[in-house]
Amino acid sequence: MDLKKLRKKVDEIDSQILKLLNKRAGIILDIGKIKKRSKDSAYVPEREKDVYEKAVSRNKGPLPNDSVRAIFREIMSASLRLEKPLKIAYLGPEFTFTHLASMKKFGSSVSYTSCDTITDVFSEVEKGRADYGVVPIENSIDGAITHTLDMFIDSDLKICSEIYLEVSHNLLSRETDKRRIKRVYSKSQVFGQCRLWLEANLPRVELVEVSSTAKAAEIASKEAGAACIASELAAKKYNLKTLYRSIEDSVHNVTRFLVIGKTEARPTKHDKTSIMFSVKDRAGALHDMLVPFKRHGINMTKIESRPSRMRAWEYYFFVDLEGHYHDAKVAKPLAELKKSATYMKILGSYPVEDSI
């Protein structure tokens, strides 16, 4: 069969795909009307997970599963736009890793608004100017993002989803020779993640900390002798050359992000619950708080502590555990914890995301 005939077959299939997509869109509009009457949220994390899992399980190839997920992400993004125009607040500016994580979760058909700080992201959602927010919570190398943890102490927003983004750092510049580089701009965390590479390749270059990798790219695009560490999308945005790719010290550099909103996700078969609590300052207090989880067979996947801003030497503890808080197995130890803790708050239960 010649190329012309093969392309004709592709065109015929494309026509069928388009008809099916519009048929799906018509059903989505009907779903949107029902949700509007019941005041349900357009974005449903548990449904999103179900769609992905079914698509991947039915995939017989040759398309790889990550390509199938990317295609269905955009289909669902377009569907969200049909149901209700969504606005997503994220820690900006454009082309930061939080922006990339937001697009990985919600696709290109929703509206995005950039925020200068994590506090601003929470505020935009709390005041109803954005439907959801996306904030970083931890990095596989640097650990927890403490500012995000602190925001949950006073905020009533819930965690309704999570995102894992594999982070790759690149040296970008107007220059073509690294010997001409006198300064490198980036975030302090990024410098920490690329420390060994920088010491080996640019040992006498000045490292200048700025608010974001995108800001670093903007500065480097205007200065002779300057470079930045940022994403390749930032290189395209600011017309910079990529001198070196993947300069991070660890090949497993993953950042976890949270989607925050006013709605909660319903249980699936694979959920995670995030809580925070405080205890009396006495010997063995934290141990006693965690005993109920062991007794009921609940696996805790993460624990972090943060000092109280009200009293010296008092701490809040943030815990991620397996299961949904509506599950009886999880509800029992949470009830026991609430009775003995001085303060306890459920930050949200949500579907577990694939690690990358």
Secondary structure, 3 states (H helix, E strand, C coil): CCHHHHHHHHHHHHHHHHHHHHHHHHHHHHHHHHHHHHCCCCCCHHHHHHHHHHHHHHCCCCCCHHHHHHHHHHHHHHHHHHHCCCEEEEECCCCCHHHHHHHHHHCCCCEEEEECCHHHHHHHHHCCCCCEEEEEEEECCCEECHHHHHHHHHCCCEEEEEEEEECCCEEEECCCCHHHCCEEEECHHHHHHCHHHHHHHCCCCEEEECCCHHHHHHHHCCCCCEEEEECHHHHHHCCCEEEECCCCCCCCCEEEEEEEECCCCCCCCCEEEEEEEECCCCCCHHHHHHHHHHHCCCCEEEEEEEECCCCCCCEEEEEEEECCCCCHHHHHHHHHHHHHCCEEEEEEEEECCCCC
